[in-house]
Amino acid sequence: MTRNLDVSRDLYATAQRFIAGGVSSDARRTAGVPLYVDRAAGARIWDVDGNVYLDYVLGQGPALLGHCPAPVAEAVAAQVARGIVYSAQHAAEVRVAERVCAMVPSAERVRFNTVGSEAVHAALRLARGYTERSKILKFEGHYHGWLDPVLYSVHPAVDLAGPAAAPVAVPGTAGQQHGHSDDLIICPWNDLEALTRLMDRHAGQIAAVITEPVLCNTGAIEPDPGYLRAVRELCDRHGTLLIFDEIITGFRLAPGGAQEYLGITPDLSIFGKAMAGGMPVSALAGKAAVMDHISAGKVAHAGTFNSQPVGIAAAEATLRILDEQREEVYGTLFARGEALMDGLRAAADKAGVPMLVAGPGPVFQTYFTDARAVRDYRDFAATDRAMMTRLHAALLERGVNMVPRGLWFMSTEHTEADIAATVDAFTDALGTL
């Protein structure tokens, strides 16, 4: 298949004159012409040239119910007719907050934001205000937004990142303010010995440990059995808050997020993406004793678009479906995800291509590697990422869209026929690499 991209090329040429880098997010940079979407519905997107794709990017995860689910679209349209922005309270935010607290194990209080980076920033400020400590421990390979204080050691060059057991903080961009790394401790993921050592070394100084409970910004890496429970116990022992960054895993792995899926309850949680079906809504949720430092005015949290009514309308419609139809929704997500994973593994085996397919199911990762497991960032960095970029391009030519680094998101709209078609395209793509 050779796609016609004439309109896309013209748009990109114009975009490069007026948009810095030609795209509006660094995550959309590509070696060739980026994808210009005209419309999306269900499990498919159509580009401006009329090409159609089975979509496993789903807006980087938010379209859990597929693109443009009717109940969400109807709720958004109805709210737009009533008002777009109030900068005042409204009834829907109360209903959504109540539902989040009912669904999520750690949620006793909620504050809304617009994007994930904001909610992370609020969580870290709150942790420091509550504990009166300054240091934050984050894990190598974990991404918590693009703001300066946490944009360290996400995908660093391994030769700059220090020893595997004791990583150093590597800034993610030019222009980061000097000194932010002074209060940041970098730890390898899935290494309990290293975490214990670091927390003992900095005893009484660490406000919070922040983690993706399933690492989805570097592969789709699940915690080792017992690992997060041990992290929880270490945090309790040291008087340190445990923060789960559930921007990706929240509402995707279970109605209560990865914390329900894994059975570990953090002190604070950060949600976004899937909670509003694609509208920009994020949330900070947590235990009342901690969140009430915001309630009391001790820790500042503000924003013109916090609980913006159109986004909240989308969140209310989305969460109602996820909560009230949970068995059907999550049964479908896991079944379809596991079926696609099995099909991709079988195709790679038949082609003699060394590939690992791993992850929970509603989100998973393909890796070009001989390894039997990928447990942390260093393992991920050792996989053939250049080959994954080539696979992404080959799949686009065959009408399949995945996240370029090899991540796949499932929606309730992906059918058995879609999975069969995807495996066929994948098989054909492997033959060209």
C-alpha positions in Angstrom: 0.0 0.0 0.0 1.3 3.5 -0.9 -0.7 6.3 0.8 -1.5 9.5 -1.0 -0.2 12.3 1.2 -0.5 15.3 -1.1 -2.7 17.4 1.1 -0.7 16.4 4.2 2.5 17.5 2.6 1.1 20.9 1.7 -0.2 21.4 5.2 3.1 20.4 6.7 5.0 22.8 4.4 2.8 25.6 5.6 2.9 24.5 9.2 6.7 24.6 9.2 6.5 28.3 8.3 4.2 29.3 11.1 4.3 26.6 13.8 7.7 26.0 15.6 8.9 22.7 14.4 5.8 22.3 12.2 3.9 20.5 15.0 2.3 21.6 18.3 3.9 18.9 20.6 7.3 17.3 20.5 5.6 14.0 20.9 4.3 14.4 17.3 7.6 15.0 15.6 8.3 12.4 12.9 11.0 11.7 10.4 8.5 12.4 7.5 5.1 14.0 7.1 3.1 13.9 10.3 -0.4 12.5 10.5 -3.1 15.2 9.7 -6.4 13.9 10.9 -9.7 15.0 9.4 -12.0 13.1 11.6 -12.3 10.1 13.9 -15.0 7.7 15.0 -14.9 4.4 16.9 -11.6 2.7 16.4 -10.7 4.6 13.2 -9.3 7.9 12.0 -9.4 9.4 8.6 -6.6 11.7 7.4 -7.0 14.8 5.2 -6.0 12.8 2.2 -8.8 10.2 2.7 -6.6 7.4 4.1 -8.2 5.4 6.9 -6.4 3.8 9.8 -7.2 1.4 12.6 -6.2 3.6 15.5 -4.2 2.3 18.5 -3.0 5.7 19.6 -6.4 6.9 20.6 -5.2 10.4 21.3 -2.3 9.0 23.4 -4.8 7.0 25.4 -7.8 9.1 26.2 -10.3 7.5 23.7 -10.9 4.5 25.9 -14.5 4.3 24.6 -13.4 4.9 21.1 -13.4 8.2 19.2 -16.5 10.4 19.6 -18.6 8.1 21.8 -22.2 9.3 21.4 -23.0 9.9 25.1 -19.8 12.0 25.5 -20.4 14.0 22.3 -24.0 14.6 23.3 -23.0 15.8 26.8 -20.4 18.1 25.4 -22.8 19.6 22.9 -25.5 20.1 25.5 -23.1 21.9 27.8 -21.6 24.1 25.1 -25.2 25.4 24.5 -25.5 26.2 28.3 -22.1 27.8 28.7 -18.4 27.2 28.0 -16.6 28.8 30.9 -17.9 30.2 34.1 -14.9 30.6 36.5 -17.5 29.6 39.1 -18.8 26.5 40.7 -21.4 24.3 39.0 -23.4 21.1 39.9 -21.6 18.8 37.5 -18.2 19.2 39.2 -19.7 18.1 42.5 -21.3 15.0 40.8 -18.0 14.1 39.1 -16.0 14.6 42.3 -18.4 12.4 44.2 -18.1 9.6 41.5 -14.3 9.8 41.5 -14.3 9.4 45.2 -16.6 6.4 45.0 -14.6 4.7 42.2 -10.9 5.4 43.2 -9.5 3.7 46.4 -7.3 6.6 47.4 -9.8 9.4 46.6 -11.4 11.1 49.6 -11.0 14.6 48.1 -10.6 15.8 44.5 -9.3 19.0 42.8 -9.6 19.4 39.0 -7.1 20.7 36.6 -6.9 20.8 32.8 -3.8 18.8 31.9 -1.6 16.2 33.6 1.5 18.3 34.1 -0.6 20.8 36.2 -1.9 18.0 38.4 1.6 16.6 38.9 2.8 20.1 39.9 -0.1 20.4 42.4 0.6 17.0 43.9 4.3 17.7 44.5 3.6 21.1 46.0 1.0 19.6 48.2 3.4 16.8 49.3 6.0 19.3 50.2 3.5 21.5 52.0 2.0 18.6 54.0 5.3 17.0 55.0 7.4 20.2 55.3 10.1 18.3 53.4 11.8 19.3 50.1 13.0 16.2 48.3 11.1 14.2 45.7 12.1 10.7 44.6 11.2 9.7 41.0 12.1 6.7 39.0 14.3 6.6 35.9 12.3 6.3 32.7 9.1 7.6 34.4 7.4 10.7 32.9 5.5 13.1 35.0 4.9 16.0 32.6 7.1 18.5 30.8 7.5 21.1 33.6 11.0 21.8 34.8 11.0 20.3 38.3 10.3 16.7 37.0 11.6 16.6 33.4 14.7 14.6 34.4 15.9 11.1 33.5 12.9 10.2 31.3 14.7 8.8 28.3 18.3 9.9 29.0 21.4 8.8 27.1 22.6 5.8 29.1 26.2 7.0 28.9 25.2 10.2 30.7 22.8 8.5 33.2 25.3 7.0 35.7 25.3 3.5 37.1 22.2 1.4 36.6 21.8 0.9 40.4 22.4 4.7 41.2 21.2 6.8 38.3 22.0 10.5 38.1 19.5 13.2 37.2 19.8 14.0 33.5 17.8 17.1 32.4 15.3 16.5 29.6 15.8 19.8 27.8 17.8 22.9 27.3 16.5 25.8 29.3 15.6 24.0 32.5 16.2 26.1 35.5 19.4 25.2 37.4 18.9 23.8 40.8 15.7 21.8 40.3 17.7 18.5 40.5 19.0 19.4 43.9 15.8 18.3 45.4 15.2 15.3 43.1 16.4 11.8 43.7 16.5 9.4 40.8 16.0 5.7 41.5 15.9 2.6 39.2 12.5 1.1 38.8 11.7 -2.4 40.1 14.9 -2.3 42.3 13.8 -2.6 45.9 17.3 -2.7 47.3 18.3 0.6 45.5 15.1 2.3 46.7 15.6 1.1 50.3 19.2 2.4 50.2 18.2 5.8 48.9 15.3 6.3 51.3 17.5 5.4 54.2 20.2 7.8 53.0 17.7 10.6 52.8 15.6 9.7 55.8 13.5 12.6 57.0 14.0 14.6 53.8 11.8 12.9 51.2 8.3 14.5 50.8 7.1 12.0 48.3 7.9 9.1 46.1 6.1 9.5 42.7 5.7 6.7 40.3 3.7 5.4 37.3 2.2 2.3 38.9 2.5 0.6 35.5 5.3 2.3 33.6 3.6 3.3 30.3 5.9 6.1 29.1 8.8 3.7 28.8 7.3 0.5 27.3 4.5 -0.9 29.3 6.3 -2.3 32.3 4.4 -3.8 35.2 5.9 -3.8 38.7 7.5 -7.0 39.9 5.3 -9.1 42.2 5.3 -7.4 45.7 7.3 -4.4 44.5 4.7 -1.7 45.0 3.6 -3.1 48.3 7.1 -2.9 49.5 7.3 0.7 48.2 4.1 1.5 50.1 5.6 0.0 53.3 8.9 2.0 52.8 6.9 5.2 52.4 4.9 4.5 55.6 8.1 3.8 57.5 9.7 7.0 56.5 6.7 9.3 56.7 6.8 9.9 53.0 3.8 10.3 50.7 3.3 7.8 47.9 2.0 9.4 44.7 0.6 7.4 41.8 0.8 9.1 38.5 -2.2 7.5 36.8 -2.5 9.9 33.9 -2.3 6.8 31.6 -3.4 3.9 33.8 -6.3 5.8 35.5 -9.7 4.4 34.5 -7.9 2.3 31.8 -6.9 -0.7 33.8 -9.9 -0.7 36.2 -12.7 1.6 37.3 -10.4 2.6 40.2 -7.2 2.7 38.1 -4.0 0.8 38.5 -4.4 1.1 42.3 -7.5 -1.0 42.1 -5.9 -3.3 39.5 -2.8 -3.9 41.6 -4.4 -3.6 45.1 -2.1 -0.8 46.4 -3.5 2.5 47.7 -1.3 5.6 47.4 -1.7 8.8 49.4 -2.2 11.0 46.3 -3.2 10.1 42.7 -3.1 12.0 39.5 -5.6 11.3 36.7 -6.2 12.6 33.2 -6.6 11.2 29.6 -9.3 8.5 29.8 -11.3 10.2 32.5 -13.0 12.6 30.1 -13.1 10.7 26.9 -10.6 13.0 25.2 -11.6 16.4 26.6 -8.8 18.1 28.6 -9.5 17.3 32.2 -7.1 16.1 34.9 -7.5 15.6 38.6 -5.6 15.4 41.8 -7.2 13.1 44.3 -6.1 11.8 47.6 -6.6 11.2 51.3 -8.5 13.9 53.2 -5.8 14.5 55.7 -3.4 15.5 52.9 -5.9 17.2 50.6 -7.3 19.3 53.4 -4.1 21.3 53.3 -5.5 22.8 50.1 -8.9 23.1 51.8 -7.4 25.1 54.7 -5.6 27.5 52.3 -2.1 26.3 53.4 -1.2 25.0 49.9 -2.2 27.1 46.9 -4.0 25.6 44.0 -5.8 27.6 41.3 -6.7 27.8 37.6 -9.1 29.6 35.4 -10.1 26.4 33.6 -10.2 24.1 36.6 -13.5 22.2 36.4 -14.2 23.9 33.1 -17.9 22.9 32.5 -17.5 21.4 29.0 -14.7 19.1 30.1 -16.5 18.2 33.2 -19.6 17.3 31.2 -17.4 14.9 29.2 -16.0 13.5 32.4 -19.4 12.9 33.9 -20.6 11.0 30.8 -17.4 9.0 30.5 -17.2 8.0 34.2 -20.8 7.1 34.3 -20.2 4.5 31.5 -17.0 3.2 33.1 -18.6 2.8 36.5 -22.1 1.5 35.6 -21.0 -0.7 32.7 -17.7 -1.8 34.3 -18.0 -5.5 33.6 -18.7 -5.1 29.9 -16.1 -2.3 29.4 -13.2 -3.9 31.2 -14.0 -7.4 30.0 -13.9 -6.1 26.4 -10.7 -4.1 26.9 -8.8 -7.0 28.5 -10.1 -9.7 26.1 -9.4 -7.6 23.0 -6.0 -6.5 24.2 -4.9 -10.1 25.1 -6.2 -11.4 21.7 -4.2 -8.7 19.8 -1.1 -9.4 21.9 -1.3 -13.1 21.2 -1.8 -12.4 17.5 1.3 -10.1 17.3 3.4 -12.7 19.2 2.4 -15.5 16.8 3.1 -13.3 13.8 6.6 -12.4 15.1 7.4 -16.0 16.0 6.3 -17.2 12.5 8.5 -14.5 10.9 11.4 -15.4 13.0 11.6 -11.8 14.4 12.8 -11.5 18.0 10.0 -9.6 19.7 8.6 -9.2 23.2 4.9 -8.3 23.6 4.1 -7.4 27.1 1.7 -5.3 29.2 -1.6 -5.6 31.0 -3.8 -5.7 27.8 -5.8 -2.5 27.7 -2.3 -0.9 27.1 0.8 -2.9 26.0 4.1 -2.6 24.3 5.9 -4.3 21.5 9.7 -4.5 21.8 12.3 -5.7 19.3 14.5 -7.7 21.6 15.8 -11.2 22.5 15.1 -10.5 26.2 12.4 -12.4 27.9 11.4 -9.4 30.0 11.8 -5.6 30.2 11.9 -4.5 33.8 13.2 -0.9 33.8 14.4 1.9 31.6 17.9 0.4 31.0 16.2 -2.8 29.6 14.0 -0.6 27.4 17.0 1.4 26.2 18.7 -1.9 25.1 15.8 -2.8 22.7 16.0 -1.9 19.0 14.1 1.4 19.0 15.2 2.3 15.5 13.6 -0.8 14.2 10.4 0.1 16.1 10.4 3.4 14.3 10.6 1.6 11.0 7.7 -0.8 12.0 5.6 2.2 12.9 6.1 3.7 9.4 5.4 0.3 7.8 2.2 -0.1 9.7 1.0 3.4 8.8 1.4 2.4 5.1 -0.9 -0.5 5.9 -3.5 1.5 7.7 -2.6 0.8 11.3 -1.6 3.6 13.7 0.3 2.8 16.9 2.4 5.0 19.2 5.8 5.3 17.4 7.8 3.9 20.3 5.7 0.7 20.2 2.9 1.3 22.6 -0.6 0.2 21.8 -3.8 1.4 23.4 -7.1 -0.5 23.2 -10.6 0.8 23.1 -14.0 -0.8 23.6 -14.6 -0.1 19.9 -11.9 -2.4 18.6 -13.6 -5.6 17.3 -12.4 -9.1 16.6 -12.4 -8.3 12.9 -10.2 -5.2 13.6 -7.8 -7.4 15.5 -7.6 -9.9 12.7 -7.0 -7.1 10.2 -4.3 -5.6 12.4 -2.4 -8.9 12.8 -2.5 -9.3 9.0 -1.1 -5.8 8.5 1.5 -6.5 11.2 2.6 -9.7 9.5 3.0 -8.0 6.2 4.9 -5.1 7.8 7.3 -7.4 9.5 8.2 -8.9 6.1 9.5 -5.5 4.9 11.8 -4.8 7.8 
